[in-house]
Amino acid sequence: MIFPRLLLCLVSAKPSPWSRGSLRALPFLLICLVHAEAPPFKIETNFPGGNVVVQSIEGDLIKLAPDNRDNKVPWFYWNFAVRGAAGRTLHFAFSPNVIGVHGPGVSTDGGKTWKWMGADSVKDGIFFHVFAAGADDVRFSVGMPYVQSDFQRFMERYKGNPNVQLETLTKSPKGREVPLLKIAAPGRKAPYAVAITCRHHASEMMASYVVEGIIQGALADDAQGKWLRDHVDFFIVPFVD
């Protein structure tokens, strides 16, 4: 949010014939509201998984912090989008430093795919990014966010697979469906059962990529995948919290 700047001016008052008492020795206090121009780019979090507090914008330096609105103690998670910064180089400062050892995660396709920016992009809790021409939506995060739409997109590849059953385990306190994935050969009960749950802390998103790998292995068209389907029933809850 950009606020008007408050300008205080002390102007020396010259004595005048109509000045009375000590008032003529006091300077006039002028309070002027000077409108600060909004930056040409926007910092946004209005998407699933979005989280950051913008503390200030000073030219090309943006000071940020995680939004701890639902936490009793400070937390590390942040994820935001920058729109309208094509052709600029911006610097993002976090205090305290909540940037991982590989630097921030960055996405240039609306959060569908991510990569690490690398440790060289960070110094003393500040990272920078050079926005390419036409880069109107670039996202940054402490990791590689994974939300429900990512899981749904991943499961599209197994649509119609007879070994896959996607059900609803329960509903969250706010009425959202909590998915339950079953991987089992139809018409029989396997001698073994494995239950896998992840995201007990919603922001620990890297576990979701591990679960994707487990699902791929269990459904793979190879000897190992066939053995797993013949001997193991999987019950997977990809989002607990």
N, C-alpha and C positions, 0 to 999 in steps of 0.2 A: 504494500500500500504506500502511495506517495502522499506525504503531507505537505502543506504549504510551509515555506521556511519563515521563521519568526525573526525579524530583523529589529534589533534594538538600537536606536540612535540617540546619543546624548548630544544635544545642541546647546552651546553656551548662550545664556540669556544676558543681553546687555541691559544695564539699568536704564529705565525710562522714567519720564516725569511722573507717570501714573503708577509706578511700582511702589509697593508698600512693604515696609518691614523687611524681613529676611527673604521674602519670596523672590526679590530681584536677584538674589545670589544663587538661586537654584537653577540648574539647567532644565530645559524642557526635555521630557522623556517622550520620544516618538516611537510608537509601535506600528510597524508596517508588516503586512502580510504579503510576501512575495511568492507567487505561484511557481512551484518547481515543475519543470517539464517532465512528463512521464517518459520512461525509457522506451525506445522503439521496439523492445522485445518484451515478452511476458514469461513469467515463471508460473507454471500451473501444476495443480495436483488433482484436478477434477476428473480422475479416471481410477478404475479399480487398482488398489495398491499404492496410490499416490500419497505422499507424505513428506512435507517439509514446511518449515516456518521461514519466511523471508524477513530477516532482521533489518537489512538496509540494502540499498542499491546506490553505489557511488561510482558513476561512470561505468566502467567495464568490470568493476569489482562488486560481486554480490555476496553478502554475508548471510549465512544460513544456519539452521539448526534443525534437528529432528523435531517433529510435532509429537509431543508426549501426552496428547490429550486423554488417552485411555490408560496411562501408566502411572503408578504411584512412585516409581523411581525412574531416573533417566534411562533411555533406551537408545540403541545404536541405529535403528532402521530409518532410512530415508529413500525417497524415490520421487523424482520430479521431472517435468517436461519444460523445455525452453522452446518457445515458438517466436518466429520473426527475427531471429538473430543471424540469418544467412550473411556470410561475408565478414563476420566479426570474430574477434578473439576475446572470450570472456574468462574471468577468473572467479572461482567459487571458493569461499573461505568457510570452514567449519571450526567452531570453537566450543567445546573441546574437539580434538581431532577424532572423527568417526569414519575415517576412510581406511579401507582394508589394505593389505600388503600388496595386492595387485592393482591398486588404484580403483577408481569407480568402474562399475559396469556401464556400458553405453549402448544405446539402441538408436538406429536411424530409420527404423521401419515401424514406428508406433508401438514398440514394445514386443514385437513378435520374436525377434532374435536379438541376442546380446553378445558382447565380447568385452574383455577387460581392456581398459585404457593403458594399463601398465604403471609400474611404480615411478617411471620417469615423468609422468604427468602430474606428480604430486610433490609439494615441498612445504613443510611446516603447516600441514592442515589445509593447504590451498591447492586446488587443481585447476588446470586451464584446458580449454578446448577451442580449436580453430573450426568454426562453422563453415562448411563448404557452401558454395553458391547454390541456392535452391533448397538448402536444409532448413525447412520451416518447422520441423517437429523432431527434436533430438531429446532423448530421455537419458537421465543419469540416475544411478542407484548405488547403494552400498554393496549390492550384490547383483544377482541376475533374477529379477522378479519372476514369479510364477503364480498366476492367478487361475481362477476356474476356467476362463476361456482358453487358456493354454492347455489345460487337461482335456477339455472337450475337443479342441483341435487335434491333439495327439491321438485321441481315441477314434477319430474319424477313419483312420487307416484300418481299423479293425471292425468297421461296421459290417454286420452280416456274418462275422466269424462265429461259428457254433460253439466255440469254447469260451466266449465272452458274454457275461451277463452284467449289465450296468443297472444297478438298482439305487434306491434311496434308503440310506440307513436310518436317518431321522431328520428332523428339522431343527435349525438353530433357534435360539431365543427370539430372533427377529424374523423367523419364518423362511429362511433360506434352506433349500434341500442340501443335505450332506450326502455326497455320493458314496456308494459302496460298489466296488468292482469285484466280481467273482470270475476266476479263471478255472474252469473245470470241464472235463470231457462230458458231454451230455449222456444221460442214461446210466451213470454209474457213480459210485462213491469211491474215491481214491483211498489207499491205505494211510496216506499222510495228509495233514492239513497245516497250512502255514498262514498265519495272520500277520499282516504288515500294516502299520499305521505311521503316519508322519504328519508334520506340521502341528505338533502339540503347542509350539509357539508359532503363531501365524507368520511372523517375519523371517523365520528360518527356512527360506525358500529353496536352498540348494538341495534339501532332501527330496524335493519333488523330481529333480532330474535323476536322482538315484533310483527312485521308484519307476520312472520311465524305462530305465535300463533293465530293471527286474522284469517289467511287463514284456519288453521286447524279447528278453531271454526265454521267458516262459511260453511265449507264442511264436518263437522262432521256428522256421521250417528246416530244422536240422535234427541230428540224433539227440542232442542234449535237450532241445525244446520238446521233442516227442516223448522222451523219458519223463520229463517233468510233468507233462500233461497226463501221462499214463499213471503216474504214481502220487501226484500232489494236487490237492485243491488249494487254490490261493484265495484269500479274502483280504482285500486291500482297501483301506480307508485313506485316500490321498490328502484329505484336509480334515484334521481333527478340530483345531481351534478356528 
